[in-house]
Amino acid sequence: MCVRLKLVTSLNRFEFPTEEIKLLYSKRWGIETAFRELKYDIGLTHLHARKEECVLQEIYAHLLMYNFSMRIAMHVGLAKSRGKHDYQINRANAFYVCRRYFWGVVCNIEAEIASQLLPIRPGRADKRKLIPKSFVAFNYRVA
């Protein structure tokens, strides 16, 4: 079954054909996944500060933790698999392990990250389990 999707954009279709837009979006995919990890795995969905300087400080702290965690995770050696699957790093767990390192709980970061690898299963497509969230008002901040 062939499904055709419509592409909605404000770009001129004669200057930017569909194939070029697809290529540009594929190049941007790494940035999109980094934003998703920053929001959900690192915790940038909720800011705790109200002053602009403090909000910026909190954002920079999260970015610093993201960069530190990814730098450490990329140094973890992945052994070649002889089994059914190849393995990849569990990034959400890597962020958690790096946070625990700063708390003084974990001593050997790389060994801890390497113990929580995930199998790569090509062609797997599970239906997403979305949980709708209600609107959160900011009335509690009003004094």
A tleap script that builds the chain and sets N, CA, C and O, in Angstrom:
source leaprc.protein.ff14SB
mol = sequence {
  NMET CYS VAL ARG LEU LYS LEU VAL THR SER
  LEU ASN ARG PHE GLU PHE PRO THR GLU GLU
  ILE LYS LEU LEU TYR SER LYS ARG TRP GLY
  ILE GLU THR ALA PHE ARG GLU LEU LYS TYR
  ASP ILE GLY LEU THR HIE LEU HIE ALA ARG
  LYS GLU GLU CYS VAL LEU GLN GLU ILE TYR
  ALA HIE LEU LEU MET TYR ASN PHE SER MET
  ARG ILE ALA MET HIE VAL GLY LEU ALA LYS
  SER ARG GLY LYS HIE ASP TYR GLN ILE ASN
  ARG ALA ASN ALA PHE TYR VAL CYS ARG ARG
  TYR PHE TRP GLY VAL VAL CYS ASN ILE GLU
  ALA GLU ILE ALA SER GLN LEU LEU PRO ILE
  ARG PRO GLY ARG ALA ASP LYS ARG LYS LEU
  ILE PRO LYS SER PHE VAL ALA PHE ASN TYR
  ARG VAL CALA
}
set mol.1.N position { 0.846 -1.169 0.000 }
set mol.1.CA position { 0.000 0.000 0.000 }
set mol.1.C position { 0.898 1.241 0.000 }
set mol.1.O position { 1.767 1.385 0.860 }
set mol.2.N position { 0.688 2.107 -0.940 }
set mol.2.CA position { 1.485 3.320 -1.059 }
set mol.2.C position { 0.709 4.487 -0.467 }
set mol.2.O position { -0.440 4.735 -0.830 }
set mol.3.N position { 1.353 5.196 0.447 }
set mol.3.CA position { 0.718 6.343 1.086 }
set mol.3.C position { 1.469 7.592 0.657 }
set mol.3.O position { 2.692 7.664 0.779 }
set mol.4.N position { 0.726 8.584 0.150 }
set mol.4.CA position { 1.334 9.855 -0.235 }
set mol.4.C position { 1.018 10.873 0.840 }
set mol.4.O position { -0.137 11.060 1.221 }
set mol.5.N position { 2.044 11.518 1.314 }
set mol.5.CA position { 1.876 12.549 2.327 }
set mol.5.C position { 2.032 13.917 1.677 }
set mol.5.O position { 2.842 14.104 0.770 }
set mol.6.N position { 1.255 14.852 2.151 }
set mol.6.CA position { 1.373 16.221 1.667 }
set mol.6.C position { 2.403 16.951 2.500 }
set mol.6.O position { 2.501 16.752 3.711 }
set mol.7.N position { 3.155 17.781 1.850 }
set mol.7.CA position { 4.155 18.591 2.509 }
set mol.7.C position { 3.651 20.026 2.558 }
set mol.7.O position { 3.368 20.631 1.524 }
set mol.8.N position { 3.541 20.563 3.764 }
set mol.8.CA position { 3.073 21.931 3.931 }
set mol.8.C position { 4.257 22.787 4.349 }
set mol.8.O position { 4.907 22.523 5.360 }
set mol.9.N position { 4.528 23.819 3.552 }
set mol.9.CA position { 5.645 24.708 3.843 }
set mol.9.C position { 5.364 26.081 3.242 }
set mol.9.O position { 4.529 26.220 2.349 }
set mol.10.N position { 6.056 27.070 3.732 }
set mol.10.CA position { 5.911 28.412 3.177 }
set mol.10.C position { 6.958 28.683 2.095 }
set mol.10.O position { 7.011 29.782 1.541 }
set mol.11.N position { 7.779 27.695 1.799 }
set mol.11.CA position { 8.810 27.867 0.776 }
set mol.11.C position { 8.204 27.756 -0.622 }
set mol.11.O position { 7.189 27.087 -0.816 }
set mol.12.N position { 8.822 28.404 -1.571 }
set mol.12.CA position { 8.389 28.343 -2.961 }
set mol.12.C position { 8.699 26.963 -3.522 }
set mol.12.O position { 9.839 26.505 -3.457 }
set mol.13.N position { 7.692 26.301 -4.070 }
set mol.13.CA position { 7.904 24.921 -4.525 }
set mol.13.C position { 8.796 24.829 -5.752 }
set mol.13.O position { 9.339 23.761 -6.035 }
set mol.14.N position { 8.961 25.925 -6.488 }
set mol.14.CA position { 9.827 25.897 -7.663 }
set mol.14.C position { 11.299 26.080 -7.267 }
set mol.14.O position { 12.194 25.556 -7.931 }
set mol.15.N position { 11.539 26.821 -6.190 }
set mol.15.CA position { 12.907 27.000 -5.709 }
set mol.15.C position { 13.364 25.833 -4.843 }
set mol.15.O position { 14.547 25.493 -4.820 }
set mol.16.N position { 12.411 25.216 -4.124 }
set mol.16.CA position { 12.721 24.110 -3.209 }
set mol.16.C position { 11.845 22.907 -3.541 }
set mol.16.O position { 10.751 22.771 -2.994 }
set mol.17.N position { 12.314 22.030 -4.435 }
set mol.17.CA position { 11.519 20.835 -4.731 }
set mol.17.C position { 11.449 19.904 -3.511 }
set mol.17.O position { 12.252 20.011 -2.585 }
set mol.18.N position { 10.492 19.013 -3.534 }
set mol.18.CA position { 10.238 18.113 -2.408 }
set mol.18.C position { 11.473 17.312 -2.019 }
set mol.18.O position { 11.751 17.145 -0.831 }
set mol.19.N position { 12.204 16.822 -2.988 }
set mol.19.CA position { 13.394 16.006 -2.688 }
set mol.19.C position { 14.451 16.816 -1.946 }
set mol.19.O position { 15.127 16.288 -1.063 }
set mol.20.N position { 14.600 18.090 -2.295 }
set mol.20.CA position { 15.583 18.932 -1.612 }
set mol.20.C position { 15.149 19.212 -0.174 }
set mol.20.O position { 15.983 19.235 0.732 }
set mol.21.N position { 13.856 19.423 0.037 }
set mol.21.CA position { 13.343 19.641 1.397 }
set mol.21.C position { 13.545 18.391 2.235 }
set mol.21.O position { 13.902 18.489 3.410 }
set mol.22.N position { 13.326 17.222 1.658 }
set mol.22.CA position { 13.553 15.964 2.383 }
set mol.22.C position { 15.023 15.811 2.773 }
set mol.22.O position { 15.339 15.365 3.876 }
set mol.23.N position { 15.907 16.182 1.866 }
set mol.23.CA position { 17.341 16.109 2.143 }
set mol.23.C position { 17.724 17.064 3.268 }
set mol.23.O position { 18.466 16.690 4.175 }
set mol.24.N position { 17.219 18.299 3.210 }
set mol.24.CA position { 17.506 19.267 4.266 }
set mol.24.C position { 16.972 18.795 5.617 }
set mol.24.O position { 17.640 18.957 6.639 }
set mol.25.N position { 15.777 18.215 5.627 }
set mol.25.CA position { 15.206 17.753 6.888 }
set mol.25.C position { 16.000 16.571 7.442 }
set mol.25.O position { 16.176 16.467 8.656 }
set mol.26.N position { 16.476 15.688 6.582 }
set mol.26.CA position { 17.273 14.555 7.069 }
set mol.26.C position { 18.581 15.026 7.682 }
set mol.26.O position { 19.089 14.405 8.616 }
set mol.27.N position { 19.136 16.128 7.160 }
set mol.27.CA position { 20.354 16.681 7.745 }
set mol.27.C position { 20.080 17.308 9.101 }
set mol.27.O position { 20.974 17.376 9.944 }
set mol.28.N position { 18.855 17.768 9.321 }
set mol.28.CA position { 18.480 18.409 10.571 }
set mol.28.C position { 18.021 17.397 11.624 }
set mol.28.O position { 17.820 17.771 12.779 }
set mol.29.N position { 17.854 16.150 11.260 }
set mol.29.CA position { 17.291 15.158 12.163 }
set mol.29.C position { 18.090 15.016 13.463 }
set mol.29.O position { 17.490 14.826 14.521 }
set mol.30.N position { 19.392 15.099 13.417 }
set mol.30.CA position { 20.215 15.005 14.625 }
set mol.30.C position { 19.924 16.135 15.606 }
set mol.30.O position { 19.944 15.932 16.820 }
set mol.31.N position { 19.653 17.323 15.078 }
set mol.31.CA position { 19.314 18.454 15.933 }
set mol.31.C position { 17.968 18.224 16.594 }
set mol.31.O position { 17.789 18.530 17.773 }
set mol.32.N position { 17.015 17.681 15.832 }
set mol.32.CA position { 15.678 17.418 16.389 }
set mol.32.C position { 15.751 16.384 17.520 }
set mol.32.O position { 15.086 16.542 18.543 }
set mol.33.N position { 16.544 15.341 17.344 }
set mol.33.CA position { 16.654 14.336 18.410 }
set mol.33.C position { 17.390 14.901 19.617 }
set mol.33.O position { 17.092 14.527 20.752 }
set mol.34.N position { 18.349 15.798 19.389 }
set mol.34.CA position { 19.039 16.434 20.515 }
set mol.34.C position { 18.076 17.300 21.318 }
set mol.34.O position { 18.127 17.306 22.548 }
set mol.35.N position { 17.193 18.037 20.628 }
set mol.35.CA position { 16.190 18.827 21.341 }
set mol.35.C position { 15.256 17.935 22.146 }
set mol.35.O position { 14.897 18.273 23.274 }
set mol.36.N position { 14.859 16.805 21.580 }
set mol.36.CA position { 13.987 15.869 22.305 }
set mol.36.C position { 14.688 15.339 23.556 }
set mol.36.O position { 14.076 15.255 24.620 }
set mol.37.N position { 15.958 14.985 23.434 }
set mol.37.CA position { 16.698 14.502 24.598 }
set mol.37.C position { 16.864 15.588 25.650 }
set mol.37.O position { 16.767 15.317 26.847 }
set mol.38.N position { 17.115 16.813 25.208 }
set mol.38.CA position { 17.230 17.921 26.160 }
set mol.38.C position { 15.920 18.143 26.909 }
set mol.38.O position { 15.923 18.383 28.116 }
set mol.39.N position { 14.819 18.063 26.202 }
set mol.39.CA position { 13.533 18.313 26.841 }
set mol.39.C position { 13.149 17.201 27.807 }
set mol.39.O position { 12.801 17.473 28.956 }
set mol.40.N position { 13.207 15.968 27.362 }
set mol.40.CA position { 12.635 14.879 28.147 }
set mol.40.C position { 13.655 14.116 28.985 }
set mol.40.O position { 13.379 13.804 30.143 }
set mol.41.N position { 14.820 13.809 28.432 }
set mol.41.CA position { 15.804 13.021 29.182 }
set mol.41.C position { 16.593 13.884 30.166 }
set mol.41.O position { 16.866 13.455 31.287 }
set mol.42.N position { 16.954 15.084 29.756 }
set mol.42.CA position { 17.711 15.976 30.629 }
set mol.42.C position { 16.785 16.754 31.551 }
set mol.42.O position { 17.164 17.058 32.682 }
set mol.43.N position { 15.589 17.082 31.101 }
set mol.43.CA position { 14.627 17.725 31.984 }
set mol.43.C position { 14.381 19.188 31.730 }
set mol.43.O position { 14.147 19.944 32.672 }
set mol.44.N position { 14.426 19.611 30.476 }
set mol.44.CA position { 14.182 21.018 30.177 }
set mol.44.C position { 12.707 21.318 29.916 }
set mol.44.O position { 12.387 22.400 29.424 }
set mol.45.N position { 11.809 20.400 30.228 }
set mol.45.CA position { 10.392 20.688 30.023 }
set mol.45.C position { 9.867 21.640 31.079 }
set mol.45.O position { 8.927 22.390 30.818 }
set mol.46.N position { 10.456 21.626 32.263 }
set mol.46.CA position { 10.016 22.502 33.345 }
set mol.46.C position { 11.211 23.305 33.857 }
set mol.46.O position { 12.234 22.743 34.248 }
set mol.47.N position { 11.063 24.602 33.845 }
set mol.47.CA position { 12.086 25.468 34.414 }
set mol.47.C position { 11.640 25.878 35.808 }
set mol.47.O position { 10.449 26.065 36.054 }
set mol.48.N position { 12.581 26.016 36.702 }
set mol.48.CA position { 12.262 26.297 38.095 }
set mol.48.C position { 12.457 27.757 38.477 }
set mol.48.O position { 11.997 28.193 39.532 }
set mol.49.N position { 13.125 28.498 37.637 }
set mol.49.CA position { 13.435 29.897 37.949 }
set mol.49.C position { 12.399 30.826 37.318 }
set mol.49.O position { 11.675 30.445 36.398 }
set mol.50.N position { 12.347 32.054 37.837 }
set mol.50.CA position { 11.448 33.059 37.277 }
set mol.50.C position { 12.210 34.238 36.675 }
set mol.50.O position { 11.746 34.834 35.702 }
set mol.51.N position { 13.351 34.578 37.226 }
set mol.51.CA position { 14.140 35.680 36.695 }
set mol.51.C position { 14.868 35.230 35.428 }
set mol.51.O position { 15.258 34.070 35.294 }
set mol.52.N position { 15.039 36.174 34.508 }
set mol.52.CA position { 15.642 35.852 33.220 }
set mol.52.C position { 17.056 35.288 33.374 }
set mol.52.O position { 17.409 34.320 32.702 }
set mol.53.N position { 17.865 35.883 34.248 }
set mol.53.CA position { 19.243 35.412 34.444 }
set mol.53.C position { 19.258 33.986 34.997 }
set mol.53.O position { 20.090 33.167 34.607 }
set mol.54.N position { 18.341 33.706 35.895 }
set mol.54.CA position { 18.293 32.372 36.497 }
set mol.54.C position { 17.781 31.332 35.505 }
set mol.54.O position { 18.233 30.187 35.514 }
set mol.55.N position { 16.832 31.730 34.644 }
set mol.55.CA position { 16.348 30.823 33.599 }
set mol.55.C position { 17.490 30.488 32.646 }
set mol.55.O position { 17.681 29.326 32.288 }
set mol.56.N position { 18.246 31.501 32.237 }
set mol.56.CA position { 19.398 31.263 31.359 }
set mol.56.C position { 20.431 30.362 32.028 }
set mol.56.O position { 21.008 29.486 31.384 }
set mol.57.N position { 20.663 30.579 33.322 }
set mol.57.CA position { 21.605 29.741 34.050 }
set mol.57.C position { 21.130 28.289 34.062 }
set mol.57.O position { 21.931 27.369 33.898 }
set mol.58.N position { 19.843 28.088 34.253 }
set mol.58.CA position { 19.303 26.728 34.268 }
set mol.58.C position { 19.412 26.069 32.894 }
set mol.58.O position { 19.734 24.885 32.799 }
set mol.59.N position { 19.148 26.819 31.841 }
set mol.59.CA position { 19.276 26.278 30.480 }
set mol.59.C position { 20.729 25.923 30.191 }
set mol.59.O position { 21.005 24.855 29.645 }
set mol.60.N position { 21.668 26.812 30.554 }
set mol.60.CA position { 23.084 26.527 30.330 }
set mol.60.C position { 23.549 25.315 31.138 }
set mol.60.O position { 24.368 24.530 30.659 }
set mol.61.N position { 23.041 25.160 32.345 }
set mol.61.CA position { 23.409 23.992 33.156 }
set mol.61.C position { 22.931 22.701 32.495 }
set mol.61.O position { 23.648 21.701 32.489 }
set mol.62.N position { 21.719 22.723 31.940 }
set mol.62.CA position { 21.208 21.540 31.250 }
set mol.62.C position { 22.002 21.252 29.981 }
set mol.62.O position { 22.285 20.095 29.670 }
set mol.63.N position { 22.362 22.309 29.248 }
set mol.63.CA position { 23.177 22.105 28.045 }
set mol.63.C position { 24.552 21.538 28.395 }
set mol.63.O position { 25.070 20.672 27.690 }
set mol.64.N position { 25.139 22.030 29.485 }
set mol.64.CA position { 26.430 21.526 29.930 }
set mol.64.C position { 26.334 20.048 30.314 }
set mol.64.O position { 27.218 19.259 29.981 }
set mol.65.N position { 25.265 19.679 31.012 }
set mol.65.CA position { 25.073 18.277 31.392 }
set mol.65.C position { 24.849 17.411 30.154 }
set mol.65.O position { 25.344 16.286 30.094 }
set mol.66.N position { 24.113 17.916 29.168 }
set mol.66.CA position { 23.893 17.166 27.934 }
set mol.66.C position { 25.214 16.924 27.209 }
set mol.66.O position { 25.507 15.801 26.800 }
set mol.67.N position { 26.012 17.985 27.052 }
set mol.67.CA position { 27.295 17.841 26.355 }
set mol.67.C position { 28.242 16.914 27.101 }
set mol.67.O position { 28.919 16.093 26.483 }
set mol.68.N position { 28.296 17.035 28.422 }
set mol.68.CA position { 29.141 16.146 29.216 }
set mol.68.C position { 28.696 14.693 29.056 }
set mol.68.O position { 29.520 13.804 28.839 }
set mol.69.N position { 27.406 14.462 29.162 }
set mol.69.CA position { 26.879 13.097 29.076 }
set mol.69.C position { 27.126 12.481 27.710 }
set mol.69.O position { 27.508 11.315 27.616 }
set mol.70.N position { 26.912 13.254 26.646 }
set mol.70.CA position { 27.130 12.717 25.307 }
set mol.70.C position { 28.607 12.462 25.050 }
set mol.70.O position { 28.964 11.494 24.378 }
set mol.71.N position { 29.465 13.324 25.582 }
set mol.71.CA position { 30.917 13.121 25.418 }
set mol.71.C position { 31.359 11.823 26.097 }
set mol.71.O position { 32.132 11.050 25.529 }
set mol.72.N position { 30.866 11.591 27.310 }
set mol.72.CA position { 31.205 10.358 28.029 }
set mol.72.C position { 30.603 9.147 27.322 }
set mol.72.O position { 31.271 8.127 27.155 }
set mol.73.N position { 29.346 9.258 26.910 }
set mol.73.CA position { 28.667 8.119 26.279 }
set mol.73.C position { 29.340 7.715 24.969 }
set mol.73.O position { 29.381 6.530 24.639 }
set mol.74.N position { 29.866 8.681 24.221 }
set mol.74.CA position { 30.515 8.357 22.959 }
set mol.74.C position { 31.860 7.645 23.156 }
set mol.74.O position { 32.377 7.029 22.223 }
set mol.75.N position { 32.425 7.727 24.364 }
set mol.75.CA position { 33.684 7.047 24.641 }
set mol.75.C position { 33.484 5.611 25.123 }
set mol.75.O position { 34.447 4.856 25.254 }
set mol.76.N position { 32.255 5.245 25.380 }
set mol.76.CA position { 31.995 3.878 25.829 }
set mol.76.C position { 32.207 2.948 24.647 }
set mol.76.O position { 31.590 3.114 23.595 }
set mol.77.N position { 33.077 1.975 24.827 }
set mol.77.CA position { 33.371 1.045 23.749 }
set mol.77.C position { 32.284 0.006 23.594 }
set mol.77.O position { 31.913 -0.664 24.558 }
set mol.78.N position { 31.775 -0.129 22.388 }
set mol.78.CA position { 30.771 -1.139 22.094 }
set mol.78.C position { 31.460 -2.314 21.422 }
set mol.78.O position { 32.023 -2.177 20.336 }
set mol.79.N position { 31.412 -3.462 22.068 }
set mol.79.CA position { 32.025 -4.657 21.493 }
set mol.79.C position { 31.173 -5.144 20.330 }
set mol.79.O position { 29.950 -4.997 20.344 }
set mol.80.N position { 31.816 -5.721 19.332 }
set mol.80.CA position { 31.082 -6.294 18.209 }
set mol.80.C position { 30.253 -7.467 18.709 }
set mol.80.O position { 30.740 -8.333 19.435 }
set mol.81.N position { 29.006 -7.472 18.307 }
set mol.81.CA position { 28.083 -8.500 18.766 }
set mol.81.C position { 28.237 -9.762 17.936 }
set mol.81.O position { 28.344 -9.701 16.711 }
set mol.82.N position { 28.247 -10.901 18.604 }
set mol.82.CA position { 28.255 -12.182 17.905 }
set mol.82.C position { 26.859 -12.788 17.918 }
set mol.82.O position { 26.621 -13.839 17.322 }
set mol.83.N position { 25.959 -12.132 18.586 }
set mol.83.CA position { 24.601 -12.635 18.723 }
set mol.83.C position { 23.694 -12.150 17.607 }
set mol.83.O position { 24.135 -11.848 16.498 }
set mol.84.N position { 22.429 -12.089 17.934 }
set mol.84.CA position { 21.399 -11.749 16.962 }
set mol.84.C position { 21.405 -10.258 16.603 }
set mol.84.O position { 21.115 -9.901 15.461 }
set mol.85.N position { 21.733 -9.380 17.568 }
set mol.85.CA position { 21.637 -7.946 17.365 }
set mol.85.C position { 22.955 -7.239 17.634 }
set mol.85.O position { 23.806 -7.735 18.372 }
set mol.86.N position { 23.107 -6.078 17.024 }
set mol.86.CA position { 24.137 -5.136 17.441 }
set mol.86.C position { 23.539 -4.303 18.555 }
set mol.86.O position { 22.323 -4.296 18.744 }
set mol.87.N position { 24.387 -3.596 19.299 }
set mol.87.CA position { 23.893 -2.848 20.457 }
set mol.87.C position { 24.244 -1.378 20.360 }
set mol.87.O position { 25.215 -0.997 19.706 }
set mol.88.N position { 23.441 -0.559 21.018 }
set mol.88.CA position { 23.661 0.880 21.071 }
set mol.88.C position { 23.550 1.346 22.517 }
set mol.88.O position { 23.072 0.614 23.384 }
set mol.89.N position { 23.994 2.561 22.761 }
set mol.89.CA position { 23.966 3.129 24.110 }
set mol.89.C position { 22.551 3.577 24.436 }
set mol.89.O position { 21.867 4.166 23.598 }
set mol.90.N position { 22.125 3.301 25.636 }
set mol.90.CA position { 20.856 3.799 26.150 }
set mol.90.C position { 21.112 5.229 26.620 }
set mol.90.O position { 21.636 5.439 27.714 }
set mol.91.N position { 20.744 6.215 25.796 }
set mol.91.CA position { 21.095 7.601 26.082 }
set mol.91.C position { 20.405 8.128 27.327 }
set mol.91.O position { 21.019 8.845 28.118 }
set mol.92.N position { 19.140 7.783 27.511 }
set mol.92.CA position { 18.425 8.258 28.702 }
set mol.92.C position { 19.126 7.750 29.963 }
set mol.92.O position { 19.256 8.487 30.941 }
set mol.93.N position { 19.571 6.506 29.941 }
set mol.93.CA position { 20.295 5.955 31.085 }
set mol.93.C position { 21.669 6.611 31.230 }
set mol.93.O position { 22.141 6.819 32.348 }
set mol.94.N position { 22.305 6.934 30.115 }
set mol.94.CA position { 23.614 7.600 30.179 }
set mol.94.C position { 23.495 8.962 30.857 }
set mol.94.O position { 24.366 9.339 31.640 }
set mol.95.N position { 22.427 9.701 30.564 }
set mol.95.CA position { 22.211 10.992 31.229 }
set mol.95.C position { 22.010 10.794 32.729 }
set mol.95.O position { 22.535 11.554 33.542 }
set mol.96.N position { 21.252 9.777 33.079 }
set mol.96.CA position { 20.990 9.503 34.496 }
set mol.96.C position { 22.271 9.098 35.226 }
set mol.96.O position { 22.506 9.536 36.352 }
set mol.97.N position { 23.098 8.267 34.591 }
set mol.97.CA position { 24.358 7.826 35.202 }
set mol.97.C position { 25.293 9.019 35.408 }
set mol.97.O position { 25.947 9.121 36.446 }
set mol.98.N position { 25.358 9.917 34.431 }
set mol.98.CA position { 26.219 11.109 34.571 }
set mol.98.C position { 25.714 12.020 35.684 }
set mol.98.O position { 26.511 12.615 36.410 }
set mol.99.N position { 24.404 12.131 35.821 }
set mol.99.CA position { 23.858 12.925 36.928 }
set mol.99.C position { 24.222 12.289 38.267 }
set mol.99.O position { 24.568 12.991 39.217 }
set mol.100.N position { 24.146 10.972 38.342 }
set mol.100.CA position { 24.521 10.277 39.577 }
set mol.100.C position { 26.013 10.401 39.866 }
set mol.100.O position { 26.421 10.375 41.027 }
set mol.101.N position { 26.835 10.536 38.815 }
set mol.101.CA position { 28.265 10.760 39.000 }
set mol.101.C position { 28.502 12.086 39.735 }
set mol.101.O position { 29.333 12.158 40.640 }
set mol.102.N position { 27.775 13.121 39.345 }
set mol.102.CA position { 27.923 14.420 40.004 }
set mol.102.C position { 27.402 14.384 41.437 }
set mol.102.O position { 27.864 15.164 42.269 }
set mol.103.N position { 26.466 13.511 41.745 }
set mol.103.CA position { 25.978 13.350 43.116 }
set mol.103.C position { 26.962 12.560 43.966 }
set mol.103.O position { 26.836 12.535 45.191 }
set mol.104.N position { 27.952 11.907 43.327 }
set mol.104.CA position { 28.931 11.120 44.061 }
set mol.104.C position { 28.522 9.677 44.270 }
set mol.104.O position { 29.121 8.986 45.094 }
set mol.105.N position { 27.515 9.199 43.546 }
set mol.105.CA position { 27.015 7.832 43.715 }
set mol.105.C position { 27.777 6.852 42.833 }
set mol.105.O position { 28.073 5.735 43.259 }
set mol.106.N position { 28.098 7.259 41.607 }
set mol.106.CA position { 28.748 6.384 40.629 }
set mol.106.C position { 30.211 6.773 40.517 }
set mol.106.O position { 30.538 7.956 40.429 }
set mol.107.N position { 31.102 5.767 40.520 }
set mol.107.CA position { 32.533 6.035 40.364 }
set mol.107.C position { 33.007 5.763 38.940 }
set mol.107.O position { 33.735 6.572 38.366 }
set mol.108.N position { 32.603 4.632 38.365 }
set mol.108.CA position { 33.045 4.245 37.029 }
set mol.108.C position { 31.899 4.488 36.045 }
set mol.108.O position { 31.054 3.614 35.853 }
set mol.109.N position { 31.868 5.650 35.433 }
set mol.109.CA position { 30.758 6.038 34.556 }
set mol.109.C position { 30.673 5.133 33.335 }
set mol.109.O position { 29.597 4.638 32.998 }
set mol.110.N position { 31.798 4.917 32.678 }
set mol.110.CA position { 31.776 4.157 31.429 }
set mol.110.C position { 31.295 2.722 31.632 }
set mol.110.O position { 30.551 2.199 30.803 }
set mol.111.N position { 31.710 2.084 32.721 }
set mol.111.CA position { 31.258 0.719 32.990 }
set mol.111.C position { 29.758 0.688 33.273 }
set mol.111.O position { 29.059 -0.232 32.849 }
set mol.112.N position { 29.275 1.690 33.984 }
set mol.112.CA position { 27.843 1.764 34.306 }
set mol.112.C position { 27.009 1.969 33.044 }
set mol.112.O position { 25.954 1.354 32.889 }
set mol.113.N position { 27.479 2.832 32.142 }
set mol.113.CA position { 26.761 3.062 30.883 }
set mol.113.C position { 26.810 1.819 30.002 }
set mol.113.O position { 25.812 1.454 29.380 }
set mol.114.N position { 27.975 1.168 29.950 }
set mol.114.CA position { 28.126 -0.027 29.111 }
set mol.114.C position { 27.283 -1.198 29.607 }
set mol.114.O position { 26.992 -2.115 28.838 }
set mol.115.N position { 26.888 -1.183 30.871 }
set mol.115.CA position { 26.072 -2.292 31.389 }
set mol.115.C position { 24.605 -2.167 30.996 }
set mol.115.O position { 23.833 -3.099 31.222 }
set mol.116.N position { 24.203 -1.047 30.417 }
set mol.116.CA position { 22.802 -0.817 30.072 }
set mol.116.C position { 22.630 -0.559 28.568 }
set mol.116.O position { 22.003 0.426 28.181 }
set mol.117.N position { 23.171 -1.421 27.737 }
set mol.117.CA position { 23.065 -1.254 26.294 }
set mol.117.C position { 21.712 -1.751 25.785 }
set mol.117.O position { 21.072 -2.598 26.407 }
set mol.118.N position { 21.294 -1.209 24.647 }
set mol.118.CA position { 20.027 -1.602 24.025 }
set mol.118.C position { 20.302 -2.280 22.687 }
set mol.118.O position { 21.192 -1.849 21.954 }
set mol.119.N position { 19.552 -3.336 22.352 }
set mol.119.CA position { 19.736 -3.968 21.046 }
set mol.119.C position { 19.170 -3.085 19.936 }
set mol.119.O position { 18.177 -2.382 20.125 }
set mol.120.N position { 19.820 -3.136 18.777 }
set mol.120.CA position { 19.331 -2.422 17.599 }
set mol.120.C position { 18.486 -3.413 16.812 }
set mol.120.O position { 18.979 -4.442 16.350 }
set mol.121.N position { 17.221 -3.090 16.669 }
set mol.121.CA position { 16.302 -3.968 15.945 }
set mol.121.C position { 15.796 -3.231 14.704 }
set mol.121.O position { 14.829 -2.474 14.787 }
set mol.122.N position { 16.441 -3.447 13.555 }
set mol.122.CA position { 16.034 -2.706 12.347 }
set mol.122.C position { 14.632 -3.119 11.887 }
set mol.122.O position { 14.240 -4.282 11.981 }
set mol.123.N position { 13.899 -2.134 11.390 }
set mol.123.CA position { 12.572 -2.417 10.855 }
set mol.123.C position { 11.486 -2.549 11.910 }
set mol.123.O position { 10.349 -2.885 11.579 }
set mol.124.N position { 11.804 -2.297 13.152 }
set mol.124.CA position { 10.816 -2.435 14.209 }
set mol.124.C position { 9.981 -1.167 14.278 }
set mol.124.O position { 10.513 -0.058 14.246 }
set mol.125.N position { 8.681 -1.338 14.372 }
set mol.125.CA position { 7.782 -0.184 14.428 }
set mol.125.C position { 6.643 -0.488 15.391 }
set mol.125.O position { 5.626 -1.059 14.998 }
set mol.126.N position { 6.815 -0.109 16.638 }
set mol.126.CA position { 5.741 -0.259 17.614 }
set mol.126.C position { 4.863 0.973 17.583 }
set mol.126.O position { 5.332 2.077 17.305 }
set mol.127.N position { 3.591 0.781 17.869 }
set mol.127.CA position { 2.689 1.917 17.963 }
set mol.127.C position { 3.055 2.725 19.194 }
set mol.127.O position { 3.270 2.161 20.267 }
set mol.128.N position { 3.127 4.051 19.047 }
set mol.128.CA position { 3.496 4.920 20.157 }
set mol.128.C position { 2.401 4.932 21.205 }
set mol.128.O position { 1.212 4.962 20.885 }
set mol.129.N position { 2.816 4.909 22.448 }
set mol.129.CA position { 1.875 4.954 23.553 }
set mol.129.C position { 1.845 6.390 24.077 }
set mol.129.O position { 2.631 6.762 24.948 }
set mol.130.N position { 0.942 7.174 23.543 }
set mol.130.CA position { 0.852 8.576 23.913 }
set mol.130.C position { -0.135 8.754 25.054 }
set mol.130.O position { -1.237 8.206 25.029 }
set mol.131.N position { 0.264 9.512 26.037 }
set mol.131.CA position { -0.602 9.827 27.172 }
set mol.131.C position { -0.903 11.317 27.098 }
set mol.131.O position { -0.001 12.137 27.267 }
set mol.132.N position { -2.163 11.681 26.847 }
set mol.132.CA position { -2.465 13.116 26.762 }
set mol.132.C position { -2.287 13.796 28.107 }
set mol.132.O position { -2.643 13.244 29.148 }
set mol.133.N position { -1.737 14.991 28.075 }
set mol.133.CA position { -1.515 15.756 29.299 }
set mol.133.C position { -2.413 16.979 29.292 }
set mol.133.O position { -2.654 17.591 28.252 }
set mol.134.N position { -2.894 17.317 30.459 }
set mol.134.CA position { -3.775 18.468 30.560 }
set mol.134.C position { -2.954 19.756 30.665 }
set mol.134.O position { -1.747 19.736 30.906 }
set mol.135.N position { -3.643 20.850 30.480 }
set mol.135.CA position { -3.029 22.161 30.550 }
set mol.135.C position { -2.659 22.491 31.992 }
set mol.135.O position { -3.446 22.250 32.907 }
set mol.136.N position { -1.465 23.041 32.196 }
set mol.136.CA position { -1.018 23.449 33.523 }
set mol.136.C position { -0.996 24.974 33.557 }
set mol.136.O position { -0.203 25.605 32.858 }
set mol.137.N position { -1.849 25.548 34.353 }
set mol.137.CA position { -1.922 27.005 34.447 }
set mol.137.C position { -0.819 27.535 35.358 }
set mol.137.O position { -0.311 26.816 36.218 }
set mol.138.N position { -0.462 28.785 35.160 }
set mol.138.CA position { 0.569 29.405 35.970 }
set mol.138.C position { -0.029 30.260 37.089 }
set mol.138.O position { 0.623 31.177 37.589 }
set mol.139.N position { -1.257 29.963 37.478 }
set mol.139.CA position { -1.911 30.729 38.544 }
set mol.139.C position { -1.194 30.591 39.881 }
set mol.139.O position { -1.258 31.494 40.715 }
set mol.140.N position { -0.516 29.475 40.090 }
set mol.140.CA position { 0.158 29.277 41.363 }
set mol.140.C position { 1.312 30.262 41.555 }
set mol.140.O position { 1.764 30.465 42.682 }
set mol.141.N position { 1.791 30.872 40.476 }
set mol.141.CA position { 2.887 31.814 40.587 }
set mol.141.C position { 2.415 33.231 40.946 }
set mol.141.O position { 3.220 34.083 41.320 }
set mol.142.N position { 1.135 33.464 40.831 }
set mol.142.CA position { 0.605 34.785 41.136 }
set mol.142.C position { 0.558 34.960 42.651 }
set mol.142.O position { 0.002 34.127 43.368 }
set mol.143.N position { 1.135 36.029 43.115 }
set mol.143.CA position { 1.190 36.254 44.566 }
set mol.143.C position { 0.037 37.109 45.040 }
set mol.143.O position { -0.070 37.395 46.232 }
savepdb mol mol.pdb
quit
